[in-house]
Amino acid sequence: MVDQWLHSAGLSPDKDKRELMHYTRRKRDKISPHINLTNRNGTISPILVGSTICWLGVHFDHKLLYNHHVTKMAAKAENAVACISMLANTVRGLSHYHLHLLYRTCILPIITYTSAAWWTGKQKHIQILNKVQNRALCLIYAAFHTTPTHALELEASIPPLGLYLDSLTRHTAIHFNKLSTNNPILQRLSDNWRDGQSSSNPPPLPTKHNYRSKPTQLQKIATFTSPAHEHIFPFLLPP
C-alpha cells in the first residue's frame, strides 16, 4: 500500500534506506528473519536485519540498551575535544574561560544528546562518558591526568555527568506539563494526563499489563512530574 501511494504521488522508496530490526530482550529469540518486498516491476528486494539502526541521530540496538549509541557519542565528543586542544596550549591560545565555554556549548550537548531516551542510571554508560569529561577538564585547566576528577569538577563548576543527566531527565518531565493532550507522548501515559479521557491513539502495546512488568522509559520520566501540576497550554488557539 505504501508503494502504491508513493507511485500515485510520483515518488519511489529509496532501497538503500530500508532498514529492519526486531526488538526483544528474550534470550530464546535468537533468530532474526529478514523480509522480502515485492517491487512494482515484480522483482524481490530483501531487507536484512541490522545490528543497529540510526534514526534522528540515535543508534538503536535490538535490546534497546543503547550501549552502541553511548560509545558513538563518546567517540564523537572525543574528536571534538581533540579539535579544541589544537586551539590552546600551556603557552598561548584560548583562555580557560573560553575553553570552558566551548565545552559547555559544543561538547556537553554531544555527550548528552537525547539522554531522556537512553539514560537509565547505568554505570557502564557513565564510565564511557566520564573519560571524555575528564580529558576535557584536564585540557581546560592544564592539569595532570592524575588530578582527582572531583577536584577538577569543583574548580570548573561542572557537575558530575550522572547528576547532570538526571537533571536533564527532570527538565524533560517538566515539559510534559506544556504539551497538548493530543500529543503522542501524553497519549501513551495514564488518563490523568488527558483530563480523564481515554487515549484517542493508543500505543501498539498490550492493554493488560502484568504487575511484574517494568515501566517504560516514558513512564519513568513521567514520575518526576504530575498531571496535577500547573499546565501551560502550548497554543493560543486550538490548531
DRENSEMAR-50679 format. One line per 3 residues: their letters; for each residue x, y, z of N, C-alpha, C. Coordinates in nm, 4 decimals, padded with zeros to 6 digits. Layout:
<atoms>
a) X/Y/Z/X/Y/Z/X/Y/Z; ...
</atoms>
This chain:
<atoms>
mvd) 00.0826/-00.1195/00.0000/00.0000/00.0000/00.0000/00.0869/00.1258/00.0000; 00.1945/00.1226/00.0749/00.2832/00.2386/00.0790/00.3459/00.2631/-00.0572; 00.3878/00.1548/-00.1222/00.4493/00.1686/-00.2533/00.3496/00.2225/-00.3554
qwl) 00.2242/00.1786/-00.3456/00.1220/00.2279/-00.4369/00.0943/00.3762/-00.4152; 00.0903/00.4177/-00.2887/00.0666/00.5596/-00.2606/00.1827/00.6446/-00.3110; 00.3054/00.5975/-00.2907/00.4202/00.6714/-00.3400/00.4181/00.6833/-00.4922
hsa) 00.3762/00.5750/-00.5582/00.3690/00.5774/-00.7045/00.2645/00.6771/-00.7526; 00.1521/00.6841/-00.6812/00.0473/00.7794/-00.7199/00.0911/00.9234/-00.6971; 00.1820/00.9432/-00.6022/00.2331/01.0783/-00.5750/00.3580/01.1100/-00.6554
gls) 00.3972/01.0194/-00.7437/00.5157/01.0420/-00.8245/00.6457/01.0208/-00.7502; 00.6418/00.9384/-00.6472/00.7606/00.9132/-00.5665/00.7943/00.7647/-00.5703; 00.9116/00.7324/-00.5192/00.9555/00.5938/-00.5102/01.0423/00.5781/-00.3877
pdk) 01.0346/00.4659/-00.3187/01.1149/00.4466/-00.1969/01.2624/00.4260/-00.2305; 01.3472/00.4711/-00.1405/01.4912/00.4543/-00.1563/01.5300/00.3180/-00.0990; 01.5820/00.2306/-00.1818/01.6167/00.0954/-00.1381/01.7309/00.0973/-00.0370
dkr) 01.8219/00.1933/-00.0474/01.9368/00.1965/00.0428/01.8991/00.2394/00.1837; 01.7821/00.3002/00.1996/01.7406/00.3483/00.3308/01.6399/00.2557/00.3979; 01.6181/00.1399/00.3418/01.5290/00.0432/00.4048/01.6070/-00.0327/00.5118
elm) 01.5560/-00.0316/00.6332/01.6227/-00.0986/00.7444/01.5201/-00.1795/00.8225; 01.5681/-00.2840/00.8872/01.4802/-00.3747/00.9614/01.5502/-00.4161/01.0900; 01.4721/-00.4196/01.1990/01.5253/-00.4661/01.3272/01.4117/-00.5239/01.4102
hyt) 01.4396/-00.6331/01.4795/01.3437/-00.6961/01.5704/01.3872/-00.6633/01.7134; 01.3005/-00.5964/01.7885/01.3342/-00.5553/01.9239/01.2846/-00.6590/02.0237; 01.3758/-00.7169/02.0976/01.3430/-00.8148/02.2003/01.4622/-00.8327/02.2916
rrk) 01.4330/-00.8672/02.4168/01.5383/-00.8979/02.5140/01.5326/-01.0427/02.5590; 01.4429/-01.1194/02.5009/01.4330/-01.2596/02.5376/01.5471/-01.3389/02.4751; 01.6134/-01.4190/02.5553/01.7297/-01.4927/02.5075/01.6919/-01.5989/02.4060
rdk) 01.5679/-01.6474/02.4130/01.5295/-01.7537/02.3194/01.5014/-01.6999/02.1791; 01.4873/-01.5682/02.1666/01.4622/-01.5088/02.0350/01.5951/-01.4759/01.9686; 01.6638/-01.5790/01.9240/01.7949/-01.5610/01.8626/01.7869/-01.5492/01.7110
isp) 01.6738/-01.5870/01.6534/01.6593/-01.5824/01.5081/01.5944/-01.4494/01.4695; 01.6591/-01.3784/01.3807/01.6060/-01.2503/01.3325/01.5836/-01.2626/01.1826; 01.4666/-01.3055/01.1397/01.4441/-01.3270/00.9960/01.4352/-01.1963/00.9204
hin) 01.4801/-01.1994/00.7975/01.4656/-01.0832/00.7111/01.3348/-01.0955/00.6338; 01.2961/-00.9898/00.5673/01.1717/-00.9892/00.4916/01.2030/-00.9576/00.3460; 01.1133/-00.9994/00.2593/01.1245/-00.9741/00.1157/01.0093/-00.8854/00.0715
ltn) 01.0423/-00.7792/00.0019/00.9413/-00.6889/-00.0521/00.9357/-00.7023/-00.2029; 00.8147/-00.7080/-00.2535/00.7948/-00.7188/-00.3973/00.7866/-00.5797/-00.4577; 00.8769/-00.5515/-00.5502/00.8782/-00.4211/-00.6160/00.7672/-00.4115/-00.7197
rng) 00.7497/-00.2921/-00.7730/00.6437/-00.2692/-00.8703/00.6688/-00.3458/-01.0003; 00.7956/-00.3695/-01.0320/00.8280/-00.4416/-01.1550/00.8320/-00.5927/-01.1367; 00.7942/-00.6394/-01.0165/00.7891/-00.7828/-00.9915/00.9130/-00.8417/-00.9289
tis) 01.0207/-00.7679/-00.9173/01.1423/-00.8194/-00.8561/01.1292/-00.8201/-00.7038; 01.2147/-00.8990/-00.6403/01.2130/-00.9141/-00.4954/01.3333/-00.8410/-00.4362; 01.3085/-00.7605/-00.3362/01.4152/-00.6886/-00.2674/01.4195/-00.7339/-00.1223
pil) 01.5231/-00.8072/-00.0817/01.5324/-00.8492/00.0590/01.5799/-00.7359/00.1482; 01.5255/-00.7285/00.2679/01.5672/-00.6313/00.3689/01.6257/-00.7104/00.4845; 01.7554/-00.6995/00.5022/01.8250/-00.7761/00.6040/01.8165/-00.7054/00.7394
vgs) 01.8268/-00.7842/00.8439/01.8218/-00.7308/00.9798/01.9581/-00.6738/01.0163; 01.9605/-00.5521/01.0683/02.0849/-00.4894/01.1080/02.1082/-00.5007/01.2576; 02.2333/-00.4827/01.2984/02.2670/-00.4874/01.4405/02.2237/-00.3593/01.5114
tic) 02.2344/-00.2454/01.4421/02.1891/-00.1175/01.4959/02.1234/-00.0377/01.3841; 02.0368/00.0535/01.4239/01.9692/00.1431/01.3304/01.9791/00.2844/01.3851; 02.0209/00.3765/01.3009/02.0335/00.5166/01.3398/01.9111/00.5929/01.2904
wlg) 01.8397/00.6542/01.3826/01.7206/00.7323/01.3488/01.7244/00.8616/01.4293; 01.7289/00.9738/01.3572/01.7369/01.1069/01.4177/01.8573/01.1180/01.5110; 01.9666/01.0561/01.4704/02.0896/01.0664/01.5483/02.1000/00.9725/01.6651
vhf) 02.0012/00.8862/01.6865/02.0025/00.7899/01.7969/02.0251/00.6513/01.7383; 02.1204/00.5781/01.7941/02.1534/00.4444/01.7473/02.0788/00.3418/01.8328; 01.9838/00.2738/01.7710/01.9023/00.1747/01.8398/01.9604/00.0354/01.8174
dhk) 01.9691/-00.0428/01.9236/02.0056/-00.1842/01.9126/01.8834/-00.2685/01.9437; 01.8912/-00.3988/01.9152/01.7705/-00.4815/01.9242/01.7232/-00.5012/02.0679; 01.8095/-00.4745/02.1687/01.7685/-00.4854/02.3081/01.7378/-00.3491/02.3709
lly) 01.7556/-00.2433/02.2948/01.7344/-00.1065/02.3435/01.8160/-00.0788/02.4694; 01.9423/-00.1223/02.4671/02.0344/-00.0947/02.5769/02.1155/00.0324/02.5529; 02.1251/00.0754/02.4267/02.1908/00.1993/02.3861/02.3406/00.2014/02.4189
nhh) 02.4015/00.0853/02.4326/02.5457/00.0824/02.4554/02.6208/00.1341/02.3334; 02.5746/00.0949/02.2151/02.6397/00.1397/02.0925/02.6232/00.2903/02.0750; 02.5070/00.3429/02.1110/02.4837/00.4867/02.0968/02.5771/00.5654/02.1884
vtk) 02.5917/00.5225/02.3126/02.6783/00.5931/02.4065/02.8235/00.5883/02.3591; 02.8652/00.4738/02.3064/03.0022/00.4621/02.2559/03.0250/00.5549/02.1372; 02.9266/00.5639/02.0478/02.9395/00.6514/01.9311/02.9441/00.7981/01.9734
maa) 02.8591/00.8379/02.0664/02.8587/00.9763/02.1114/02.9877/01.0112/02.1852; 03.0413/00.9152/02.2617/03.1672/00.9397/02.3311/03.2818/00.9583/02.2317; 03.2836/00.8775/02.1267/03.3876/00.8916/02.0248/03.3753/01.0246/01.9511
kae) 03.2519/01.0668/01.9240/03.2299/01.1956/01.8570/03.2744/01.3105/01.9461; 03.2455/01.3003/02.0755/03.2877/01.4048/02.1680/03.4392/01.4051/02.1851; 03.5014/01.2883/02.1815/03.6480/01.2805/02.1901/03.7122/01.3551/02.0740
nav) 03.6569/01.3394/01.9554/03.7094/01.4122/01.8395/03.6938/01.5632/01.8577; 03.5823/01.6047/01.9187/03.5618/01.7475/01.9424/03.6624/01.8013/02.0436; 03.6923/01.7229/02.1461/03.7926/01.7652/02.2448/03.9296/01.7764/02.1794
aci) 03.9609/01.6837/02.0893/04.0887/01.6903/02.0186/04.0972/01.8158/01.9321; 03.9861/01.8551/01.8725/03.9859/01.9781/01.7921/04.0078/02.1012/01.8797; 03.9467/02.1010/01.9991/03.9647/02.2145/02.0888/04.1080/02.2213/02.1397
sml) 04.1698/02.1052/02.1582/04.3070/02.1043/02.2099/04.4040/02.1735/02.1148; 04.3680/02.1799/01.9856/04.4556/02.2487/01.8909/04.4441/02.4008/01.9012; 04.3412/02.4477/01.9714/04.3200/02.5920/01.9838/04.3882/02.6517/02.1060
ant) 04.4445/02.5678/02.1917/04.5050/02.6196/02.3135/04.6133/02.5252/02.3608; 04.7124/02.5824/02.4261/04.8156/02.5056/02.4933/04.8594/02.5818/02.6166; 04.9615/02.5353/02.6812/05.0042/02.5987/02.8061/05.0768/02.7300/02.7832
vrg) 05.1109/02.7649/02.6586/05.1873/02.8865/02.6296/05.0972/02.9961/02.5745; 05.0155/02.9624/02.4759/04.9314/03.0632/02.4140/04.8056/02.9949/02.3600; 04.7072/03.0753/02.3227/04.5826/03.0209/02.2701/04.4641/03.0702/02.3509
lsh) 04.3571/02.9947/02.3481/04.2358/03.0342/02.4187/04.2565/03.0300/02.5698; 04.1832/03.1151/02.6378/04.1900/03.1193/02.7840/04.1070/03.0070/02.8441; 04.1202/02.9900/02.9761/04.0414/02.8873/03.0447/03.8919/02.9152/03.0326
yhl) 03.8562/03.0429/03.0363/03.7147/03.0797/03.0272/03.6549/03.0354/02.8940; 03.7256/03.0615/02.7848/03.6727/03.0259/02.6537/03.6749/02.8743/02.6320; 03.7729/02.8048/02.6862/03.7739/02.6592/02.6769/03.6561/02.5997/02.7537
hll) 03.6303/02.6579/02.8697/03.5156/02.6138/02.9495/03.3856/02.6391/02.8739; 03.3759/02.7527/02.8080/03.2560/02.7862/02.7317/03.2376/02.6917/02.6129; 03.3458/02.6592/02.5463/03.3372/02.5665/02.4332/03.2923/02.4278/02.4781
yrt) 03.3401/02.3857/02.5935/03.2999/02.2535/02.6422/03.1514/02.2496/02.6757; 03.1032/02.3545/02.7424/02.9619/02.3567/02.7821/02.8692/02.3686/02.6625; 02.9107/02.4386/02.5581/02.8219/02.4664/02.4449/02.8412/02.3723/02.3263
cil) 02.9573/02.3089/02.3155/02.9860/02.2275/02.1967/03.0016/02.0786/02.2262; 03.0619/02.0452/02.3386/03.0926/01.9051/02.3671/02.9871/01.8410/02.4568; 02.9451/01.9121/02.5599/02.8452/01.8551/02.6516/02.7140/01.8209/02.5815
pii) 02.6648/01.9025/02.4861/02.5440/01.8604/02.4133/02.5633/01.7332/02.3319; 02.6844/01.7060/02.2858/02.7098/01.5811/02.2133/02.6999/01.4617/02.3081; 02.7582/01.4758/02.4263/02.7571/01.3667/02.5235/02.6154/01.3343/02.5686
tyt) 02.5347/01.4364/02.5908/02.4017/01.4169/02.6497/02.2902/01.4198/02.5457; 02.3222/01.4026/02.4196/02.2199/01.4116/02.3146/02.1130/01.3050/02.3362; 01.9865/01.3475/02.3393/01.8699/01.2602/02.3590/01.8862/01.1728/02.4828
saa) 01.9433/01.2281/02.5901/01.9663/01.1481/02.7104/01.8361/01.0984/02.7730; 01.7261/01.1688/02.7504/01.5988/01.1238/02.8070/01.5577/00.9882/02.7527; 01.6055/00.9528/02.6352/01.5691/00.8243/02.5750/01.6540/00.7099/02.6270
wwt) 01.7832/00.7351/02.6562/01.8717/00.6237/02.6885/01.9276/00.6267/02.8295; 01.9201/00.7380/02.9014/01.9810/00.7429/03.0334/01.8922/00.6760/03.1367; 01.9407/00.5671/03.1942/01.8678/00.4931/03.2979/01.9515/00.4747/03.4237
gkq) 02.0635/00.5455/03.4325/02.1479/00.5331/03.5500/02.2521/00.4237/03.5418; 02.2763/00.3690/03.4241/02.3736/00.2617/03.4097/02.5156/00.3148/03.4297; 02.5888/00.2499/03.5183/02.7260/00.2914/03.5448/02.8165/00.2657/03.4253
khi) 02.7802/00.1692/03.3429/02.8603/00.1418/03.2233/02.8618/00.2629/03.1311; 02.7489/00.3287/03.1171/02.7434/00.4484/03.0330/02.8240/00.5627/03.0941; 02.8157/00.5773/03.2261/02.8891/00.6842/03.2928/03.0395/00.6635/03.2778
qil) 03.0848/00.5414/03.2885/03.2279/00.5136/03.2759/03.2792/00.5505/03.1377; 03.1973/00.5281/03.0350/03.2391/00.5619/02.8991/03.2429/00.7128/02.8799; 03.1413/00.7818/02.9290/03.1324/00.9266/02.9075/03.2251/01.0051/02.9984
nkv) 03.2552/00.9515/03.1157/03.3432/01.0227/03.2078/03.4832/01.0410/03.1511; 03.5250/00.9489/03.0655/03.6578/00.9611/03.0054/03.6673/01.0877/02.9209; 03.5581/01.1221/02.8550/03.5574/01.2428/02.7723/03.5624/01.3666/02.8603
qnr) 03.4803/01.3691/02.9641/03.4762/01.4868/03.0502/03.6083/01.5033/03.1251; 03.6681/01.3940/03.1697/03.7956/01.4035/03.2406/03.9047/01.4613/03.1505; 03.9069/01.4167/03.0257/04.0073/01.4692/02.9332/03.9841/01.6177/02.9064
alc) 03.8578/01.6570/02.8927/03.8272/01.7978/02.8677/03.8637/01.8851/02.9874; 03.8383/01.8372/03.1094/03.8719/01.9152/03.2278/04.0224/01.9323/03.2431; 04.0977/01.8271/03.2134/04.2442/01.8386/03.2189/04.2944/01.9380/03.1147
liy) 04.2267/01.9437/03.0002/04.2657/02.0387/02.8971/04.2328/02.1813/02.9373; 04.1160/02.2015/02.9963/04.0726/02.3365/03.0317/04.1654/02.3982/03.1360; 04.2038/02.3204/03.2365/04.2825/02.3740/03.3467/04.4279/02.3304/03.3426
aaf) 04.4713/02.2759/03.2290/04.6117/02.2362/03.2122/04.6601/02.1531/03.3304; 04.5771/02.0564/03.3702/04.6073/01.9739/03.4866/04.6682/01.8412/03.4430; 04.7334/01.7767/03.5366/04.7862/01.6429/03.5107/04.6712/01.5432/03.5015
htt) 04.6935/01.4359/03.4295/04.5894/01.3342/03.4155/04.5614/01.2609/03.5468; 04.6545/01.2692/03.6407/04.6338/01.2041/03.7704/04.5595/01.2933/03.8697; 04.5222/01.4144/03.8268/04.4476/01.5041/03.9150/04.3101/01.4461/03.9447
pth) 04.2662/01.4474/04.0710/04.1332/01.3925/04.1044/04.0219/01.4596/04.0218; 03.9354/01.3787/03.9692/03.8282/01.4308/03.8835/03.7343/01.5226/03.9601; 03.7004/01.4863/04.0838/03.6064/01.5676/04.1613/03.6631/01.7069/04.1878
ale) 03.7946/01.7158/04.2061/03.8557/01.8473/04.2284/03.8442/01.9339/04.1038; 03.8638/01.8736/03.9861/03.8507/01.9494/03.8621/03.7066/01.9917/03.8375; 03.6116/01.9048/03.8703/03.4706/01.9393/03.8515/03.4296/02.0547/03.9425
lea) 03.4806/02.0560/04.0649/03.4510/02.1670/04.1554/03.5149/02.2965/04.1065; 03.6371/02.2868/04.0576/03.7074/02.4063/04.0099/03.6389/02.4645/03.8862; 03.5862/02.3776/03.7996/03.5232/02.4215/03.6751/03.3740/02.4481/03.6896
sip) 03.3171/02.4206/03.8085/03.1716/02.4350/03.8295/03.0930/02.3528/03.7275; 03.1440/02.2335/03.7001/03.0773/02.1393/03.6104/03.0350/02.0181/03.6928; 02.9066/01.9890/03.7011/02.8624/01.8762/03.7845/02.9032/01.7433/03.7237
plg) 02.9114/01.6376/03.8043/02.9353/01.5037/03.7501/02.8288/01.4672/03.6481; 02.8677/01.3885/03.5508/02.7759/01.3590/03.4405/02.6503/01.2874/03.4879; 02.6617/01.2044/03.5893/02.5428/01.1356/03.6388/02.4387/01.2329/03.6909
lyl) 02.4824/01.3328/03.7672/02.3900/01.4342/03.8194/02.3351/01.5216/03.7074; 02.4202/01.5531/03.6113/02.3752/01.6385/03.5014/02.2712/01.5664/03.4151; 02.2919/01.4389/03.3898/02.1944/01.3620/03.3121/02.0626/01.3481/03.3877
dsl) 02.0704/01.3317/03.5194/01.9471/01.3263/03.5993/01.8700/01.4577/03.5906; 01.9424/01.5694/03.5924/01.8745/01.6985/03.5834/01.8089/01.7163/03.4469; 01.8719/01.6676/03.3404/01.8104/01.6758/03.2077/01.6836/01.5922/03.2012
trh) 01.6840/01.4779/03.2675/01.5633/01.3942/03.2695/01.4497/01.4657/03.3405; 01.4801/01.5326/03.4502/01.3762/01.6061/03.5230/01.3270/01.7278/03.4442; 01.4146/01.7907/03.3694/01.3701/01.9013/03.2839/01.2774/01.8496/03.1735
tai) 01.3072/01.7310/03.1224/01.2182/01.6709/03.0226/01.0809/01.6440/03.0809; 01.0773/01.5977/03.2059/00.9492/01.5711/03.2704/00.8677/01.6985/03.2864; 00.9339/01.8100/03.3148/00.8617/01.9366/03.3300/00.7937/01.9758/03.1993
hfn) 00.8551/01.9435/03.0866/00.7961/01.9780/02.9574/00.6665/01.9014/02.9311; 00.6440/01.7918/03.0012/00.5185/01.7182/02.9821/00.3979/01.8045/03.0163; 00.4144/01.8977/03.1110/00.3046/01.9852/03.1502/00.2844/02.1001/03.0527
kls) 00.3616/02.1030/02.9455/00.3470/02.2059/02.8431/00.2985/02.1470/02.7109; 00.2604/02.0198/02.7107/00.2177/01.9541/02.5881/00.0660/01.9502/02.5787; 00.0188/01.9471/02.4570/-00.1245/01.9330/02.4331/-00.1678/01.7906/02.4648
tnn) -00.2945/01.7746/02.5000/-00.3447/01.6401/02.5320/-00.3446/01.5496/02.4099; -00.3362/01.6073/02.2900/-00.3294/01.5267/02.1683/-00.1873/01.4865/02.1326; -00.0899/01.5308/02.2110/00.0490/01.4973/02.1826/00.0712/01.3469/02.1961
pil) 00.1487/01.2858/02.1066/00.1724/01.1405/02.1151/00.2354/01.0963/02.2471; 00.3098/01.1863/02.3134/00.3700/01.1488/02.4418/00.2621/01.1303/02.5479; 00.1711/01.2266/02.5583/00.0641/01.2153/02.6568/-00.0344/01.1054/02.6205
qrl) -00.0422/01.0688/02.4935/-00.1307/00.9605/02.4522/-00.0825/00.8257/02.5052; 00.0434/00.8179/02.5472/00.0999/00.6928/02.5968/00.1157/00.6912/02.7480; 00.0569/00.7908/02.8144/00.0565/00.7945/02.9600/-00.0839/00.7666/03.0114
sdn) -00.1016/00.7739/03.1409/-00.2312/00.7432/03.2010/-00.3346/00.8479/03.1642; -00.4632/00.8153/03.1896/-00.5726/00.9063/03.1532/-00.5686/01.0364/03.2314; -00.4977/01.0389/03.3439/-00.4907/01.1625/03.4227/-00.4217/01.2743/03.3458
wrd) -00.3355/01.2375/03.2530/-00.2662/01.3394/03.1739/-00.3560/01.3970/03.0650; -00.4711/01.3381/03.0403/-00.5638/01.3862/02.9363/-00.6988/01.4229/02.9962; -00.6975/01.4727/03.1206/-00.8205/01.5150/03.1892/-00.9203/01.4008/03.2002
gqs) -00.8693/01.2794/03.2224/-00.9556/01.1641/03.2412/-01.0059/01.1003/03.1144; -00.9715/01.1541/02.9987/-01.0169/01.0964/02.8722/-00.9246/00.9833/02.8288; -00.9834/00.8842/02.7659/-00.9044/00.7715/02.7171/-00.8227/00.8143/02.5964
ssn) -00.7215/00.7365/02.5663/-00.6309/00.7699/02.4569/-00.7029/00.7567/02.3232; -00.6944/00.8620/02.2414/-00.7545/00.8576/02.1079/-00.6672/00.7822/02.0098; -00.5400/00.7681/02.0407/-00.4464/00.6943/01.9554/-00.3603/00.6061/02.0440
ppp) -00.4153/00.4956/02.0929/-00.3419/00.4130/02.1890/-00.2174/00.3519/02.1263; -00.1138/00.3300/02.2048/00.0088/00.2706/02.1514/-00.0116/00.1235/02.1188; 00.0705/00.0696/02.0308/00.0582/-00.0730/01.9958/00.1169/-00.1625/02.1033
lpt) 00.0602/-00.1549/02.2233/00.1057/-00.2348/02.3360/-00.0122/-00.3104/02.3955; 00.0121/-00.4171/02.4696/-00.0993/-00.4894/02.5322/-00.1785/-00.3987/02.6246; -00.3096/-00.4153/02.6250/-00.3955/-00.3325/02.7106/-00.3856/-00.3735/02.8564
khn) -00.3576/-00.5003/02.8827/-00.3428/-00.5505/03.0190/-00.1960/-00.5782/03.0448; -00.1419/-00.5116/03.1460/-00.0009/-00.5273/03.1782/00.0142/-00.6163/03.3008; 00.1147/-00.6972/03.3005/00.1468/-00.7784/03.4154/00.1993/-00.6891/03.5267
yrs) 00.1623/-00.7188/03.6508/00.2058/-00.6341/03.7609/00.3565/-00.6420/03.7801; 00.4196/-00.7439/03.7236/00.5640/-00.7560/03.7334/00.6360/-00.6864/03.6187; 00.5632/-00.6411/03.5190/00.6263/-00.5788/03.4038/00.6889/-00.4459/03.4446
kpt) 00.8029/-00.4161/03.3857/00.8744/-00.2944/03.4179/00.8133/-00.1765/03.3428; 00.8104/-00.0601/03.4043/00.7578/00.0576/03.3333/00.8503/00.0975/03.2197; 00.7938/00.1608/03.1205/00.8730/00.2078/03.0078/00.9536/00.3304/03.0490
qlq) 01.0481/00.3686/02.9636/01.1291/00.4866/02.9918/01.0430/00.6111/02.9989; 00.9395/00.6181/02.9164/00.8495/00.7329/02.9185/00.7740/00.7401/03.0507; 00.7301/00.6263/03.1016/00.6589/00.6240/03.2291/00.7510/00.6589/03.3455
kia) 00.8769/00.6206/03.3349/00.9721/00.6560/03.4408/00.9942/00.8064/03.4453; 01.0055/00.8691/03.3284/01.0256/01.0142/03.3250/00.9032/01.0857/03.3805; 00.7843/01.0325/03.3539/00.6613/01.0973/03.4000/00.6477/01.0957/03.5510
tft) 00.7222/01.0080/03.6210/00.7139/01.0055/03.7666/00.7785/01.1270/03.8311; 00.8589/01.2025/03.7566/00.9241/01.3203/03.8116/00.8351/01.4445/03.8050; 00.7161/01.4300/03.7535/00.6208/01.5397/03.7500/00.4827/01.4824/03.7769
spa) 00.3805/01.5639/03.7629/00.2445/01.5184/03.7910/00.1467/01.5943/03.7019; 00.0418/01.5264/03.6556/-00.0593/01.5989/03.5767/-00.1357/01.7013/03.6582; -00.1222/01.6948/03.7921/-00.1897/01.7925/03.8772/-00.1122/01.9230/03.8870
heh) 00.0114/01.9253/03.8371/00.0880/02.0490/03.8398/00.0315/02.1499/03.7403; 00.0810/02.2712/03.7476/00.0338/02.3764/03.6582/00.0582/02.3358/03.5134; -00.0458/02.3470/03.4312/-00.0373/02.3086/03.2905/-00.0386/02.4342/03.2043
ifp) 00.0600/02.4468/03.1197/00.0710/02.5607/03.0288/00.0265/02.5158/02.8915; -00.0843/02.5706/02.8442/-00.1343/02.5310/02.7120/-00.0410/02.5869/02.6044; 00.0071/02.5033/02.5138/00.1108/02.5478/02.4193/00.0594/02.6360/02.3070
fll) -00.0731/02.6426/02.2842/-00.1251/02.7195/02.1716/-00.2185/02.8288/02.2222; -00.2180/02.9407/02.1507/-00.3119/03.0464/02.1821/-00.4539/03.0040/02.1483; -00.4691/02.9382/02.0346/-00.5982/02.8848/01.9904/-00.5773/02.7387/01.9485
pp) -00.6807/02.6549/01.9593/-00.6645/02.5155/01.9159/-00.6263/02.5097/01.7687; -00.5342/02.4192/01.7329/-00.4918/02.4104/01.5913/-00.6033/02.3576/01.5030
</atoms>
